[in-house]
């Protein structure tokens, strides 16, 4: 008769703990027998040994053991996407990771950014780490992960990711290209000046500090006979890394009616942004002579000026309350 089991040691000096019994022999032929032992669901990589005690009918017995090692396979990591926009404090990257269920403990995923020309990965320009849950159950698809790293200037980069598990096993590295671009001009609030009747529809266009506004102009066109004009911009307000420029579309000669303003701005870097504003002009109703996207938006210097002609107080430190056009 054979008895025994499988024992586990977390280290060579640790006490061995039985994790599985030997069970019945699958086949016996003379002195030979084979066994199939089901691995416990909580088994981990480490040192194992099979202990067997054989006892004959007379009660005499002998013992033997065979050591073996269960290795922790290398984890895996894949980069799937990354977005970098100048003016934001961070850029984000997405990926997936995988880890064998025999590997104990969490993983640490490291992402580093290098200049595209730095093929030897000698200078880390930005880096960050993410810790993952302790274990992935066997057979489960790779789990998602997200890094958030300090921002980078406008340029092309290579992102390199690796994962190391609690057993010290490191994945192969994976790479992804990242282009950090200067965002296109963005149209925000619009309003109207009525100091001498209905004189101009004014708007704001937002630029980041990487844009070149020196050659920027706003193109305005529309339906219903609305004249197409190219308008210069004027510095309106700076907020951190962002700057607002204003433009004025003259309404002299524009008849009462409903219009769709098509807005387009191209900065000195060649980046173009567009927007749309729905206008209703009614000079017979001077308190609501113009609406932008269905909302009244008018300003008269002879009345309350707290919100200004763009729907928020000039000099405020935040973004305009109006949504992007």
Rosetta silent file (secondary structure, phi, psi, omega in degrees, C-alpha in Angstrom):
SEQUENCE: XXXXXXXXXXXXXXXXXXXXXXXXXXXXXXXXXXXXXXXXXXXXXXXXXXXXXXXXXXXXXXXXXXXXXXXXXXXXXXXXXXXXXXXXXXXXXXXXXXXXXXXXXXXXXXXXXXXXXXXXXXXXXXXXXXXXXXXXXXXXXXXXXXXXXXXXXXXXXXXXXXXXXXXXXXXXXXXXXXXXXXXXXXXXXXXXXXXXXXXXXXXXXXXXXXXXXXXXXXXXXXXXXXXXXXXXXXXXXXXXXXXXXXXXXXXXXXXXXXXXXXXXXXXXXXXXXXXXXXXXXXXXXXXXXXXXXXXXXXXXXXXXXXXXXXXXXXXXXXXXXXXXX
SCORE:     score description
SCORE:     0.000 S_00000001
   1 L     0.000  139.780 -179.734    0.000    0.000    0.000 S_00000001
   2 E  -114.159  133.886  174.944    1.252    3.472   -0.875 S_00000001
   3 E  -133.232  164.902  178.388    0.488    6.619    1.097 S_00000001
   4 E   148.512 -158.370 -178.353    1.849   10.151    1.011 S_00000001
   5 E  -179.803 -173.365  179.080    1.261   13.490   -0.608 S_00000001
   6 E  -106.938  132.448 -177.464    2.662   16.656   -2.110 S_00000001
   7 E  -118.052  148.242 -176.709    4.390   19.156    0.178 S_00000001
   8 E  -120.999  138.762  172.619    5.162   22.842   -0.460 S_00000001
   9 E  -126.765  127.620  178.124    8.012   25.035    0.813 S_00000001
  10 L   -72.006  -21.375  176.270    8.054   28.787    0.218 S_00000001
  11 L  -154.003  163.440 -178.442   11.853   28.702    0.612 S_00000001
  12 L   -58.700  -25.893 -177.866   14.516   26.006    1.128 S_00000001
  13 L   -97.191   -4.727 -177.580   14.580   26.677    4.888 S_00000001
  14 L   -77.893  156.644  177.412   10.807   26.900    5.361 S_00000001
  15 L   -71.728  133.996  179.892    8.761   24.107    6.907 S_00000001
  16 L   -74.127  137.140 -179.502    7.153   21.860    4.303 S_00000001
  17 E  -121.957  131.036 -179.721    3.339   21.900    4.307 S_00000001
  18 E   -71.732  131.279 -178.764    1.209   19.213    2.712 S_00000001
  19 E  -118.875  -10.866  178.688   -0.983   20.661   -0.044 S_00000001
  20 E  -158.513  148.455  176.910   -2.336   17.489   -1.715 S_00000001
  21 E   -91.712  161.797 -175.286   -2.766   13.810   -0.921 S_00000001
  22 L   -72.288  -37.949  179.456   -1.324   11.036   -3.044 S_00000001
  23 L    77.696 -170.969 -178.896   -4.614    9.359   -3.824 S_00000001
  24 L   -80.623  147.468  176.336   -5.123    5.998   -5.489 S_00000001
  25 L   -68.172  137.630  178.180   -2.614    4.560   -7.926 S_00000001
  26 L   -73.493  -33.251 -179.411   -3.737    4.862  -11.541 S_00000001
  27 E  -154.767  150.229  177.640   -2.093    1.598  -12.527 S_00000001
  28 E  -139.000  133.432  178.921   -0.031   -1.108  -10.868 S_00000001
  29 E  -146.479  100.383 -175.070    2.153   -3.716  -12.496 S_00000001
  30 L    67.028 -119.504 -178.178    4.413   -5.585  -10.200 S_00000001
  31 L   -94.884    1.457 -175.895    6.401   -2.997   -8.320 S_00000001
  32 E  -100.147  142.352  175.996    5.467   -0.072  -10.587 S_00000001
  33 E  -150.702  148.857  177.698    2.624    2.386   -9.987 S_00000001
  34 E  -125.630  150.746 -176.566    1.717    5.838  -11.377 S_00000001
  35 L  -131.630  144.529  169.620   -0.266    8.641   -9.788 S_00000001
  36 L  -114.895  123.326 -176.084   -2.073   11.736  -11.053 S_00000001
  37 L  -114.835  125.056  179.575   -2.287   14.510   -8.466 S_00000001
  38 L   -77.215  127.256 -179.448   -4.666   17.449   -8.934 S_00000001
  39 L   -68.898  129.536  176.786   -2.977   20.782   -8.287 S_00000001
  40 L   -60.591  147.293 -178.821   -4.716   22.720   -5.492 S_00000001
  41 L   -63.837  -23.200 -179.564   -6.411   25.917   -6.613 S_00000001
  42 L   -99.935   15.375 -179.034   -4.289   28.000   -4.222 S_00000001
  43 L   -65.341  144.986 -179.519   -0.966   26.488   -5.321 S_00000001
  44 L  -127.388  161.809  175.746    1.841   28.969   -5.883 S_00000001
  45 L   -61.099  144.775 -179.950    5.209   28.879   -7.570 S_00000001
  46 E   157.828 -159.274 -177.070    7.912   27.479   -5.317 S_00000001
  47 E   -95.699  130.341 -179.896    9.593   24.297   -4.040 S_00000001
  48 E  -129.660  161.931  172.932    7.575   21.073   -3.924 S_00000001
  49 E  -152.465  144.481  174.890    8.253   17.437   -3.151 S_00000001
  50 E   -98.311  121.636  178.709    6.280   14.227   -3.459 S_00000001
  51 E  -104.887  127.747 -179.063    6.516   12.057   -0.307 S_00000001
  52 E  -128.983  132.486  172.692    5.639    8.363   -0.669 S_00000001
  53 E  -117.442  123.321  178.633    5.492    5.670    2.008 S_00000001
  54 E  -105.609  130.389  179.792    5.184    2.049    0.798 S_00000001
  55 E  -126.442  128.072  179.511    3.947   -0.630    3.213 S_00000001
  56 L   -90.104  173.253 -176.735    3.855   -4.344    2.363 S_00000001
  57 L   -58.544  -24.520 -179.592    1.336   -6.857    3.755 S_00000001
  58 L   -84.171   -3.335  178.441    3.693   -7.766    6.581 S_00000001
  59 L    96.746   -2.420  177.919    3.782   -4.188    7.785 S_00000001
  60 L   -78.312  144.080 -175.793    7.264   -3.352    6.622 S_00000001
  61 E  -140.558  161.529  173.568    7.568    0.084    4.996 S_00000001
  62 E  -144.721  158.030 -176.579    9.995    2.420    3.288 S_00000001
  63 E  -124.602  155.049  176.199    9.875    6.069    2.382 S_00000001
  64 E  -157.761  159.345  177.507   11.044    8.200   -0.509 S_00000001
  65 E  -147.745  150.628  179.265   10.601   11.676   -1.895 S_00000001
  66 E  -127.129  116.784  178.475   11.162   13.483   -5.180 S_00000001
  67 E   -81.396  151.093  172.129   11.659   17.276   -5.162 S_00000001
  68 E  -153.998  163.338 -176.421   10.461   19.464   -8.029 S_00000001
  69 E  -120.788  134.794  170.653   10.006   23.171   -8.674 S_00000001
  70 E  -103.988  115.519 -177.100    7.009   25.074   -9.998 S_00000001
  71 L   -86.849  152.349  175.000    8.282   28.226  -11.678 S_00000001
  72 L   -90.009  113.285  179.666    6.398   31.511  -11.899 S_00000001
  73 L   -63.936  157.168  178.172    6.021   32.343  -15.607 S_00000001
  74 L   -66.212  138.575  174.017    6.816   35.849  -16.747 S_00000001
  75 L   -68.914  172.741  179.042    3.829   38.228  -16.710 S_00000001
  76 E  -126.308  153.833  176.799    2.739   39.934  -19.890 S_00000001
  77 E  -147.464  141.652  178.531    1.989   43.541  -20.759 S_00000001
  78 E  -135.940  134.504  173.707    0.618   45.201  -23.889 S_00000001
  79 E   -94.705  130.081 -176.075    0.245   48.895  -24.699 S_00000001
  80 E  -110.115  -33.632 -178.845   -2.937   49.642  -26.624 S_00000001
  81 E  -162.618  159.451  176.651   -3.250   53.449  -26.820 S_00000001
  82 E  -154.768  145.081 -179.389   -1.846   56.734  -25.535 S_00000001
  83 E  -133.617  126.696  176.154   -2.954   60.351  -25.759 S_00000001
  84 E  -128.785  123.568 -179.534   -0.802   63.409  -25.147 S_00000001
  85 E  -128.704  127.768  178.328   -2.129   66.967  -25.424 S_00000001
  86 L   -65.782  141.777 -179.365   -0.121   70.048  -24.610 S_00000001
  87 L   102.715  -18.586  175.937   -1.684   72.212  -21.904 S_00000001
  88 L   -96.221  147.823 -175.058   -2.840   69.276  -19.783 S_00000001
  89 L   -72.021  -18.935 -177.536   -0.789   68.335  -16.691 S_00000001
  90 E  -140.013  162.179  166.721   -0.618   64.636  -17.609 S_00000001
  91 E  -121.239  156.891 -174.908   -0.883   62.275  -20.516 S_00000001
  92 E  -119.106  150.902  175.412   -2.506   58.864  -20.313 S_00000001
  93 E  -136.213  145.662 -178.918   -1.676   55.440  -21.722 S_00000001
  94 E  -120.063  148.167  178.154   -3.775   52.284  -21.764 S_00000001
  95 E  -163.070 -172.293  176.383   -2.751   48.661  -21.837 S_00000001
  96 E  -133.414  156.675  176.890   -3.424   45.181  -20.534 S_00000001
  97 E  -134.571  156.870  175.922   -1.522   42.831  -18.257 S_00000001
  98 E  -139.928  150.629 -178.559   -1.570   39.102  -17.601 S_00000001
  99 L  -152.923  140.440  179.288   -0.164   36.936  -14.829 S_00000001
 100 L   -68.838  148.176 -179.929   -0.249   33.220  -14.059 S_00000001
 101 L   -74.227   -5.353  174.884   -2.397   32.126  -11.121 S_00000001
 102 L   -87.042   -6.862 -178.294    0.604   30.314   -9.592 S_00000001
 103 L   -92.840  125.010 -176.912    2.359   33.649   -9.083 S_00000001
 104 L   -85.778  154.791  170.303    1.705   35.252   -5.710 S_00000001
 105 L    82.004  170.645 -178.913    1.293   38.928   -4.948 S_00000001
 106 L   -77.374  171.228  174.151    0.574   42.040   -7.017 S_00000001
 107 E  -111.091  155.625  173.475    2.394   43.256  -10.095 S_00000001
 108 E  -120.061  118.655 -178.515    4.074   46.595  -10.653 S_00000001
 109 E  -102.598  126.806 -178.792    3.779   47.997  -14.167 S_00000001
 110 E  -113.941  132.746  176.465    6.274   50.668  -15.225 S_00000001
 111 E  -121.824  130.503  179.787    5.856   52.952  -18.214 S_00000001
 112 E  -127.008  146.260  178.500    8.680   55.157  -19.468 S_00000001
 113 E  -111.784  132.546  178.641    8.780   57.724  -22.255 S_00000001
 114 E  -126.819  154.124  172.935   11.842   58.209  -24.448 S_00000001
 115 E   -61.416  147.358 -176.596   12.577   60.491  -27.375 S_00000001
 116 L   -58.380  -34.892 -178.288   11.862   58.737  -30.652 S_00000001
 117 L   -80.672   -9.411 -177.229   15.527   58.974  -31.651 S_00000001
 118 L   -84.860   74.424 -174.583   16.744   57.549  -28.303 S_00000001
 119 L   -68.953  -20.706  179.353   16.928   53.939  -29.528 S_00000001
 120 L   -89.911    2.704 -179.446   19.109   52.944  -26.581 S_00000001
 121 L    51.920   50.212 -175.376   16.568   54.181  -24.008 S_00000001
 122 L   -89.172  -29.203 -175.847   19.250   56.222  -22.276 S_00000001
 123 L  -124.741  112.350  178.302   17.226   59.235  -21.079 S_00000001
 124 L   -79.444  121.250 -178.369   13.850   58.781  -19.376 S_00000001
 125 L   -93.398  -26.052  177.186   11.714   61.846  -20.138 S_00000001
 126 E  -161.953  145.552 -179.176    8.642   60.810  -18.146 S_00000001
 127 E  -152.811  160.073  177.656    7.741   57.724  -16.145 S_00000001
 128 E  -164.539  160.355  179.921    5.060   56.253  -13.917 S_00000001
 129 E  -127.780  154.648  176.290    4.026   53.001  -12.241 S_00000001
 130 E  -134.107  133.500  174.406    0.747   51.202  -11.673 S_00000001
 131 E   -98.500  137.651 -176.592    0.117   48.430   -9.132 S_00000001
 132 L  -105.702  167.184  173.501   -2.300   45.682  -10.143 S_00000001
 133 L   -58.079  165.953 -170.184   -4.466   43.313   -8.094 S_00000001
 134 L   -63.349  -48.991 -171.039   -2.734   40.332   -6.552 S_00000001
 135 L  -143.755  141.525  167.284   -3.670   37.487   -8.905 S_00000001
 136 L   -96.162  133.281  177.288   -5.454   36.865  -12.171 S_00000001
 137 L   -67.901  141.860 -178.788   -7.466   33.658  -12.173 S_00000001
 138 L   -56.277  136.748  176.595   -6.220   31.171  -14.747 S_00000001
 139 L    89.655   -9.205  179.159   -7.986   31.462  -18.078 S_00000001
 140 L   -81.588  140.642 -179.647   -9.200   35.036  -17.558 S_00000001
 141 L   -61.769  155.570  178.542   -8.437   37.465  -20.380 S_00000001
 142 L   -52.574  139.739 -176.572   -5.722   40.089  -19.747 S_00000001
 143 E   -89.703  149.818 -178.971   -6.960   42.829  -17.425 S_00000001
 144 E   -76.816  155.499  174.426   -6.891   46.537  -18.355 S_00000001
 145 E  -146.850  153.086 -178.549   -4.547   49.069  -16.819 S_00000001
 146 E  -133.926  130.023  173.177   -4.124   52.837  -17.161 S_00000001
 147 E  -103.245  149.560  170.508   -1.031   54.962  -16.558 S_00000001
 148 E  -129.459  115.131 -173.676   -1.024   58.714  -15.963 S_00000001
 149 E  -117.415  153.972  176.132    2.372   60.332  -16.525 S_00000001
 150 E   -54.894  145.685 -173.074    3.692   63.896  -16.282 S_00000001
 151 L   -62.895  158.840  179.359    3.112   65.888  -19.459 S_00000001
 152 L  -125.581  152.743  176.194    5.579   66.101  -22.313 S_00000001
 153 L   -72.718  171.281 -179.855    6.282   68.907  -24.810 S_00000001
 154 L   -61.220  119.613  178.561    5.266   68.720  -28.458 S_00000001
 155 E   177.459  177.829  175.291    7.335   65.936  -30.059 S_00000001
 156 E  -105.569  138.904 -173.589    7.277   62.260  -31.024 S_00000001
 157 E  -133.802  165.807  167.925    8.090   59.653  -28.366 S_00000001
 158 E  -115.988  128.495  174.914    8.396   55.947  -27.717 S_00000001
 159 E   -99.293  133.008 -178.886    6.599   54.508  -24.696 S_00000001
 160 E  -124.054  124.045 -177.500    8.139   51.392  -23.151 S_00000001
 161 E  -119.356  141.426  171.853    6.212   49.283  -20.624 S_00000001
 162 E  -139.027  159.069  177.506    7.294   46.359  -18.429 S_00000001
 163 E  -131.078  136.541  175.267    5.646   44.447  -15.588 S_00000001
 164 E  -123.703  135.866 -178.865    7.347   42.727  -12.661 S_00000001
 165 E   -97.657  178.404 -174.355    5.511   40.372  -10.308 S_00000001
 166 L   -67.054  -17.384  176.812    6.021   39.692   -6.607 S_00000001
 167 L   -87.829    2.946  177.423    8.318   36.766   -7.422 S_00000001
 168 L    84.085   10.295 -179.711   10.682   39.134   -9.206 S_00000001
 169 L   -90.351  129.382 -175.735    9.906   37.875  -12.704 S_00000001
 170 E  -106.208  141.841  178.169    9.815   40.619  -15.313 S_00000001
 171 L   -74.316  165.730  166.283    7.832   40.637  -18.514 S_00000001
 172 L   -67.627  150.197 -179.802    9.227   41.309  -21.934 S_00000001
 173 L   -79.294  154.429  175.321    8.990   45.013  -22.757 S_00000001
 174 E  -131.540  149.116 -174.657    6.419   46.391  -25.153 S_00000001
 175 E  -124.864  156.409  176.470    6.513   49.688  -27.042 S_00000001
 176 E  -151.202  138.205  177.625    4.044   52.192  -28.457 S_00000001
 177 E   -79.599  142.998  177.115    4.564   55.410  -30.394 S_00000001
 178 E  -133.849  125.091  172.914    3.178   58.646  -28.916 S_00000001
 179 E  -108.416  118.479  176.188    2.870   61.965  -30.712 S_00000001
 180 E   -92.545  117.474 -174.785    2.228   64.921  -28.418 S_00000001
 181 E  -112.150  157.014  173.037    0.448   67.544  -30.462 S_00000001
 182 L   -80.257  127.505 -177.733   -0.572   71.106  -29.909 S_00000001
 183 L   -63.964  150.186  178.503   -4.374   71.183  -29.622 S_00000001
 184 L   -70.030  157.205  174.037   -6.347   72.891  -32.329 S_00000001
 185 L   -55.418  143.379 -178.606   -8.042   76.226  -31.620 S_00000001
 186 E  -124.660  128.615  177.369  -11.314   75.774  -29.745 S_00000001
 187 E   -84.824  133.460  177.442  -14.314   78.097  -29.970 S_00000001
 188 E  -116.041 -132.208 -169.976  -16.039   78.918  -26.705 S_00000001
 189 E   -64.312  155.603  170.495  -18.645   81.494  -25.730 S_00000001
 190 E  -132.088  154.566  178.791  -20.230   84.064  -28.013 S_00000001
 191 E  -152.361 -166.155 -176.844  -22.134   87.221  -27.210 S_00000001
 192 E  -142.653  144.298  174.402  -23.258   90.521  -28.669 S_00000001
 193 E  -100.937  132.021 -177.828  -22.436   94.179  -28.179 S_00000001
 194 L  -125.323   23.061 -174.368  -25.418   96.560  -28.169 S_00000001
 195 L   -60.189  -36.176  177.099  -23.838   99.823  -27.136 S_00000001
 196 L  -126.913   60.020 -172.709  -25.032  101.530  -30.312 S_00000001
 197 L    81.492 -163.182 -178.120  -27.741   99.152  -31.302 S_00000001
 198 L   -85.791   97.852 -169.612  -26.870   95.663  -32.468 S_00000001
 199 L  -102.031  -37.903 -174.201  -23.291   96.187  -33.668 S_00000001
 200 E  -156.276  145.141  168.221  -21.299   92.935  -33.465 S_00000001
 201 E   -97.772  118.726 -174.469  -21.442   89.280  -32.589 S_00000001
 202 E  -107.183  151.022 -179.848  -18.314   88.578  -30.580 S_00000001
 203 E  -142.374  167.954  176.984  -16.670   85.262  -29.828 S_00000001
 204 E  -118.735  137.827  171.698  -13.788   83.626  -27.993 S_00000001
 205 E  -123.619  134.273 -173.010  -11.274   81.173  -29.412 S_00000001
 206 E  -102.607  132.283  177.114   -9.024   79.263  -27.010 S_00000001
 207 E  -125.347  147.595  171.360   -5.359   78.464  -27.707 S_00000001
 208 E   -86.376  170.528 -174.446   -2.790   76.540  -25.692 S_00000001
 209 L   -71.622   -8.036  178.019    0.642   78.016  -25.052 S_00000001
 210 L   -90.069   -9.188  179.846    2.175   75.922  -27.844 S_00000001
 211 L   -77.533  158.982  176.993    0.025   77.578  -30.499 S_00000001
 212 L  -114.644  102.013 -174.907    1.234   80.461  -32.616 S_00000001
 213 H   -85.382   -1.565 -170.340   -1.519   83.093  -32.758 S_00000001
 214 H   -60.650  -33.663 -178.013    0.456   85.658  -34.724 S_00000001
 215 H  -106.911    9.877 -174.248   -1.069   84.670  -38.062 S_00000001
 216 L   -77.355  137.428  171.584   -4.402   83.425  -36.750 S_00000001
 217 E  -137.033  156.460  178.938   -7.647   84.726  -38.156 S_00000001
 218 E  -104.043  130.010  175.476  -11.209   83.552  -37.719 S_00000001
 219 E   -99.425  127.545  178.643  -13.300   82.705  -40.763 S_00000001
 220 E  -123.188  126.372  173.000  -17.050   83.229  -40.344 S_00000001
 221 E  -134.765  179.020 -179.280  -19.618   82.163  -42.893 S_00000001
 222 E  -178.324 -178.823 -179.650  -23.267   81.213  -42.645 S_00000001
 223 L   -96.905  178.647  174.684  -26.598   80.627  -44.249 S_00000001
 224 L    63.261   28.562  178.792  -29.387   83.044  -45.182 S_00000001
 225 L    82.076   12.379  177.925  -27.077   85.556  -46.821 S_00000001
 226 L   -66.775  122.610 -176.319  -24.781   85.969  -43.809 S_00000001
 227 L   -61.589  143.304  174.980  -21.604   87.572  -45.220 S_00000001
 228 L   -89.520  123.833 -176.805  -18.397   85.502  -45.159 S_00000001
 229 E  -132.950  151.207  170.383  -15.608   87.400  -43.400 S_00000001
 230 E  -107.312  120.238 -169.946  -12.042   86.822  -42.248 S_00000001
 231 E  -116.727  138.101  173.802  -11.595   88.467  -38.848 S_00000001
 232 E   -73.383  163.492  178.912   -8.466   89.278  -36.829 S_00000001
 233 L  -115.532  155.493 -179.950   -8.204   88.186  -33.197 S_00000001
 234 E  -128.859  135.811  177.138   -7.299   90.196  -30.095 S_00000001
 235 E   -55.572  127.705 -178.155   -5.742   88.911  -26.862 S_00000001
 236 E  -111.952  -48.791 -177.291   -8.537   88.708  -24.312 S_00000001
 237 E  -166.025  142.052  174.547   -7.308   86.749  -21.283 S_00000001
 238 E  -109.617  134.842  178.648   -4.615   84.231  -20.243 S_00000001
 239 E  -131.932  100.110 -179.129   -5.396   81.434  -17.800 S_00000001
 240 L    61.854 -122.715 -179.210   -2.371   79.287  -16.935 S_00000001
 241 L   -87.387    4.821 -175.075   -1.193   77.523  -20.096 S_00000001
 242 E  -117.509  148.388 -179.461   -4.271   78.659  -22.035 S_00000001
 243 E  -134.515  135.361  176.955   -5.049   81.941  -23.749 S_00000001
 244 E  -100.825  136.027  173.719   -8.351   83.338  -25.002 S_00000001
 245 E  -120.025  140.984 -179.228   -8.541   85.527  -28.092 S_00000001
 246 E  -105.961  156.492  174.463  -11.647   87.484  -29.042 S_00000001
 247 E  -142.534  154.773 -177.906  -13.068   88.353  -32.431 S_00000001
 248 E  -125.583  121.919  176.662  -15.957   90.586  -33.510 S_00000001
 249 E  -100.503  113.617 -175.965  -18.272   89.800  -36.389 S_00000001
 250 E   -67.727  136.655 -179.986  -20.023   93.032  -37.492 S_00000001
 251 L  -103.035    3.494  177.225  -23.799   92.801  -37.717 S_00000001
 252 L   -60.802  127.737  179.676  -24.303   96.035  -39.612 S_00000001
 253 L    87.603   -7.041  177.967  -26.418   95.235  -42.623 S_00000001
 254 L   -83.804  120.051 -176.713  -27.421   91.803  -41.318 S_00000001
 255 L   -72.398  157.911  173.035  -31.201   91.554  -41.519 S_00000001
 256 L   -56.497  143.043  178.271  -33.381   90.196  -38.746 S_00000001
 257 E   154.251 -176.849  179.577  -33.655   86.454  -38.947 S_00000001
 258 E  -103.982  134.460 -176.082  -32.180   83.122  -37.917 S_00000001
 259 E  -135.638  156.941  169.621  -28.654   82.224  -38.962 S_00000001
 260 E  -115.086  116.434  177.819  -26.080   79.496  -38.549 S_00000001
 261 E   -89.786  125.238  176.393  -22.578   80.849  -38.068 S_00000001
 262 E  -101.846  117.291 -172.057  -19.845   78.509  -39.279 S_00000001
 263 E  -108.442  138.588  177.317  -16.619   79.286  -37.429 S_00000001
 264 E  -147.167  134.556  178.454  -13.102   78.256  -38.407 S_00000001
 265 E  -137.178  133.524  177.276   -9.713   79.290  -36.995 S_00000001
 266 E  -121.722  122.567 -178.525   -6.231   78.207  -38.071 S_00000001
 267 L   -83.623 -178.990 -176.706   -3.279   79.091  -35.846 S_00000001
 268 L   -67.673  -15.311  176.357    0.281   79.776  -36.940 S_00000001
 269 L   -86.984   -5.007 -178.818    1.167   76.081  -36.593 S_00000001
 270 L    91.805    2.149  178.366   -1.456   75.140  -39.153 S_00000001
 271 L   -80.258  135.529 -175.867   -3.848   73.561  -36.640 S_00000001
 272 E  -118.463  136.200  173.999   -7.510   74.264  -37.435 S_00000001
 273 E  -123.788  150.514 -179.013  -10.523   74.285  -35.133 S_00000001
 274 E  -129.727  161.587  177.376  -14.162   74.704  -36.051 S_00000001
 275 E  -158.539  167.204  179.826  -17.397   75.591  -34.294 S_00000001
 276 E  -136.301  136.234  175.536  -21.050   76.363  -34.984 S_00000001
 277 E  -132.989  133.764  177.179  -23.336   78.974  -33.414 S_00000001
 278 E   -95.582  122.350 -175.669  -27.049   79.432  -34.078 S_00000001
 279 E  -114.159  139.761  170.589  -28.017   83.115  -34.121 S_00000001
 280 E  -123.783  114.308 -177.337  -31.420   84.789  -33.958 S_00000001
 281 E  -104.243  125.401  179.894  -31.275   88.514  -34.731 S_00000001
 282 L  -144.945   94.637 -178.033  -34.302   90.642  -33.827 S_00000001
 283 L   -70.057  -13.456  175.929  -33.682   94.383  -33.618 S_00000001
 284 L   -79.191   -6.180 -179.581  -37.276   94.901  -32.527 S_00000001
 285 L  -132.141   75.472 -170.710  -36.461   93.155  -29.243 S_00000001
 286 H   -64.131  -17.873  179.945  -33.202   94.763  -28.054 S_00000001
 287 H   -82.037  -12.251  176.714  -33.124   92.903  -24.728 S_00000001
 288 H  -143.817   53.344 -172.334  -32.839   89.568  -26.522 S_00000001
 289 L   -72.637  -23.588 -176.987  -31.506   90.599  -29.882 S_00000001
 290 L  -141.214  135.480  172.858  -29.216   87.619  -30.302 S_00000001
 291 E  -120.766  144.196  177.869  -29.304   84.054  -29.063 S_00000001
 292 E  -114.538  117.471 -178.298  -26.448   81.587  -29.246 S_00000001
 293 L    51.687   39.658  174.211  -27.489   77.958  -29.542 S_00000001
 294 L    87.429   -6.263 -177.858  -30.932   78.891  -28.249 S_00000001
 295 E  -108.888  132.230  176.843  -29.722   80.779  -25.165 S_00000001
 296 E   -57.044  136.746 -179.734  -29.971   84.587  -24.827 S_00000001
 297 L  -148.420   89.062 -177.941  -26.513   86.123  -24.908 S_00000001
 298 L  -135.836  156.141 -177.158  -26.442   89.898  -24.915 S_00000001
 299 E  -144.306  132.974  177.171  -24.370   92.625  -23.298 S_00000001
 300 L  -135.334  123.693 -174.690  -24.974   96.340  -22.979 S_00000001
 301 L   -63.983  -17.246  179.001  -22.433   98.517  -21.194 S_00000001
 302 L   -82.602   -4.620  179.130  -25.275  100.646  -19.842 S_00000001
 303 L  -119.862 -168.353 -177.739  -26.656   97.700  -17.845 S_00000001
 304 L   -56.661  135.911 -173.246  -25.247   95.077  -15.504 S_00000001
 305 L  -118.167   12.831 -169.286  -21.799   93.997  -16.702 S_00000001
 306 L   -63.590  -30.877 -178.351  -21.024   91.225  -14.220 S_00000001
 307 L  -101.197   -7.735  178.932  -21.007   88.445  -16.801 S_00000001
 308 L    65.797  179.335 -174.284  -19.596   90.392  -19.715 S_00000001
 309 L   -81.015   -5.627 -179.652  -20.477   89.744  -23.292 S_00000001
 310 L  -107.049   11.041  175.411  -19.131   86.184  -23.241 S_00000001
 311 L    86.015    7.291  173.817  -21.275   84.820  -20.431 S_00000001
 312 L  -153.150  160.710 -172.643  -18.638   85.003  -17.673 S_00000001
 313 L   -72.746  124.887  176.175  -16.840   87.698  -15.768 S_00000001
 314 L   -56.924  139.661 -179.400  -13.711   89.044  -17.483 S_00000001
 315 L    91.700   -5.082  178.040  -10.616   88.313  -15.413 S_00000001
 316 L   -65.545  152.713 -175.524  -11.996   85.087  -13.972 S_00000001
 317 L   -91.076   -7.626 -178.191   -9.399   82.375  -13.479 S_00000001
 318 L  -103.518 -178.703  176.536  -11.482   79.482  -14.773 S_00000001
 319 L   -70.471  157.340  174.131  -12.845   78.482  -18.127 S_00000001
 320 L   -58.504  148.607  179.886  -15.937   80.220  -19.457 S_00000001
 321 L   -70.747  -22.711  179.217  -19.147   78.755  -18.163 S_00000001
 322 L   -70.291  148.403  178.398  -20.397   78.375  -21.711 S_00000001
 323 L   -80.401  167.483  179.421  -19.717   75.066  -23.401 S_00000001
 324 L   -63.250  145.454  179.527  -17.603   74.702  -26.526 S_00000001
 325 L   -85.979    0.000    0.000  -19.333   75.739  -29.733 S_00000001
